[in-house]
Amino acid sequence: MKKLFLILTILEFSFIVSCEAQNNNIDSSQATINGTNVFKTPVSSLLNVFGEPVSKENFFFEMENTMGKIYYYDKLCFYVKDDKVESFVIEGGQYDFTSDDININDKIDSLENIYPKSYSNRKNYEIIIQFSDVDYFISLHYSKENVIKKIELYSY
């Protein structure tokens, strides 16, 4: 009986610790820039919303062993594969991310109420928000002054 109690106590503690280490999740449909869902959006839709890019560059996706393109805008770039947005990097303050209007130069404290688990797990000047429906995540990079400097979409 004592062994069973000890095992159950250890399992309960392990469960509590593992739950606390998790990050917040968002749905891929919430990956919006200035109100437009950009996750896996076709290039034609991208061009309709953001216009012609300042420049384009060929890009090799190593994991998939395929070519794609990078569409560069003012402090914003989209990585495009198979004519759809695969990832992005936001570095300009003129772009709002998600309906919560997360912005470059915002203080990271503004994320504490929106993504409390991810906020409490922040480290190395980075906050991670996982997608709940696909194997992607958002990385919010911040400075020593706790100011958001870059927002990136990655796949696992």
Phi, psi and omega per residue, in radians:
M1 nan -0.707 3.131
K2 -1.137 -0.665 3.118
K3 -1.116 -0.754 3.128
L4 -1.074 -0.783 3.105
F5 -1.069 -0.745 3.130
L6 -1.113 -0.774 3.133
I7 -1.101 -0.793 3.125
L8 -1.107 -0.672 3.100
T9 -1.117 -0.764 3.126
I10 -1.123 -0.773 3.116
L11 -1.086 -0.742 3.126
E12 -1.107 -0.761 3.109
F13 -1.087 -0.757 3.124
S14 -1.072 -0.715 3.122
F15 -1.114 -0.781 -3.136
I16 -1.094 -0.778 3.141
V17 -1.117 -0.750 -3.127
S18 -1.183 -0.595 3.104
C19 -1.168 -0.663 -3.122
E20 -1.217 -0.412 -3.083
A21 -1.470 -0.095 -3.100
Q22 -1.336 2.720 3.069
N23 -1.751 2.913 3.049
N24 -1.248 2.752 3.104
N25 -2.075 2.604 2.935
I26 -2.287 2.785 3.084
D27 -1.466 2.599 -3.124
S28 -1.041 -0.443 3.108
S29 -1.193 -0.254 3.105
Q30 -1.525 -0.027 3.131
A31 -1.402 1.292 -3.090
T32 -1.898 2.576 2.990
I33 -2.142 2.122 -3.070
N34 0.895 0.716 3.058
G35 1.472 -0.025 -3.113
T36 -1.916 2.215 3.079
N37 -1.191 2.129 -3.097
V38 -1.911 -0.135 -3.106
F39 -1.209 2.075 3.125
K40 1.061 0.362 3.126
T41 -1.282 2.512 3.102
P42 -1.141 2.661 3.137
V43 -1.003 -0.672 -3.127
S44 -1.028 -0.719 3.097
S45 -1.182 -0.683 3.101
L46 -1.025 -0.807 -3.135
L47 -1.166 -0.622 3.099
N48 -1.094 -0.650 -3.077
V49 -1.495 -0.828 -3.018
F50 -1.762 -0.131 -3.126
G51 1.380 -3.000 3.122
E52 -1.223 2.417 3.112
P53 -1.222 2.784 3.055
V54 -1.098 -0.694 3.082
S55 -2.749 2.898 3.082
K56 -2.275 2.670 3.141
E57 -2.556 2.453 3.042
N58 -1.187 2.565 -3.107
F59 -2.504 2.405 3.136
F60 -1.766 2.089 3.057
F61 -1.501 1.793 -3.022
E62 -1.117 -0.759 -3.080
M63 -1.081 -0.656 -3.109
E64 -1.666 -0.143 -3.138
N65 0.976 0.865 -3.106
T66 -2.492 2.742 3.118
M67 -1.583 2.645 3.063
G68 -2.603 -2.829 3.138
K69 -2.403 2.709 2.965
I70 -1.925 2.216 3.074
Y71 -1.786 2.005 -3.109
Y72 -1.690 2.240 3.000
Y73 -2.084 -3.057 3.123
D74 -1.210 1.802 3.126
K75 1.043 0.574 3.097
L76 -2.664 2.332 3.039
C77 -2.429 2.591 3.129
F78 -2.067 2.310 3.033
Y79 -1.673 2.104 -3.014
V80 -2.000 2.268 3.088
K81 -2.332 2.375 -3.135
D82 0.922 0.695 3.082
D83 1.143 0.359 3.099
K84 -2.353 2.632 3.121
V85 -1.186 2.155 3.138
E86 -1.710 -0.698 3.091
S87 -2.760 3.046 3.132
F88 -2.642 2.866 3.044
V89 -2.366 2.144 3.085
I90 -1.883 2.216 3.075
E91 -2.290 0.085 -3.107
G92 -1.996 2.503 -3.090
G93 -1.279 -0.107 -3.132
Q94 -1.477 0.054 -3.100
Y95 -2.018 2.223 3.061
D96 -1.694 2.304 3.119
F97 -1.833 2.299 -3.080
T98 1.085 3.018 3.116
S99 -1.223 -0.193 3.082
D100 -1.445 0.024 3.095
D101 0.933 0.829 3.048
I102 -1.235 2.335 -2.979
N103 -2.377 2.623 2.993
I104 -1.041 2.441 -3.098
N105 1.389 0.025 2.967
D106 -1.256 2.630 3.011
K107 -1.296 2.480 -3.128
I108 -1.175 -0.335 3.087
D109 -0.997 -0.468 3.129
S110 -1.155 -0.287 -3.136
L111 -1.559 -0.232 -3.037
E112 -1.035 -0.732 -3.136
N113 -1.421 -0.459 -3.100
I114 -1.407 -0.800 -3.105
Y115 -2.253 1.217 -3.015
P116 -1.073 -0.690 3.141
K117 -1.172 -0.833 3.128
S118 -1.088 -0.698 3.138
Y119 -1.094 -0.783 -3.113
S120 -1.240 -0.365 3.119
N121 -1.662 0.149 -3.096
R122 -1.083 2.540 3.077
K123 -2.839 2.775 3.140
N124 0.912 0.674 3.123
Y125 1.015 0.699 -3.113
E126 -2.561 2.443 3.029
I127 -2.100 2.277 -3.099
I128 -1.891 2.310 3.032
I129 -2.177 2.052 -3.075
Q130 -1.508 2.656 3.009
F131 -1.482 2.473 -3.117
S132 -1.516 -0.347 -3.016
D133 -1.976 -0.165 3.107
V134 -2.532 2.860 -3.101
D135 -1.491 1.108 3.104
Y136 -2.312 2.855 3.056
F137 -2.629 2.771 3.081
I138 -1.791 2.356 3.067
S139 -2.009 2.093 3.079
L140 -1.844 1.985 3.140
H141 -1.643 2.422 3.136
Y142 -2.343 2.837 -3.073
S143 -1.547 3.084 3.054
K144 -1.061 -0.442 3.125
E145 -1.494 0.141 3.130
N146 1.103 0.696 3.112
V147 -1.985 2.310 3.138
I148 -1.149 2.255 -3.106
K149 -2.036 -0.400 -3.099
K150 -2.740 2.467 3.069
I151 -2.182 2.174 -3.075
E152 -2.278 2.577 3.028
L153 -1.858 2.229 3.140
Y154 -2.244 2.759 2.954
S155 -1.878 2.737 3.112
Y156 -1.387 nan nan
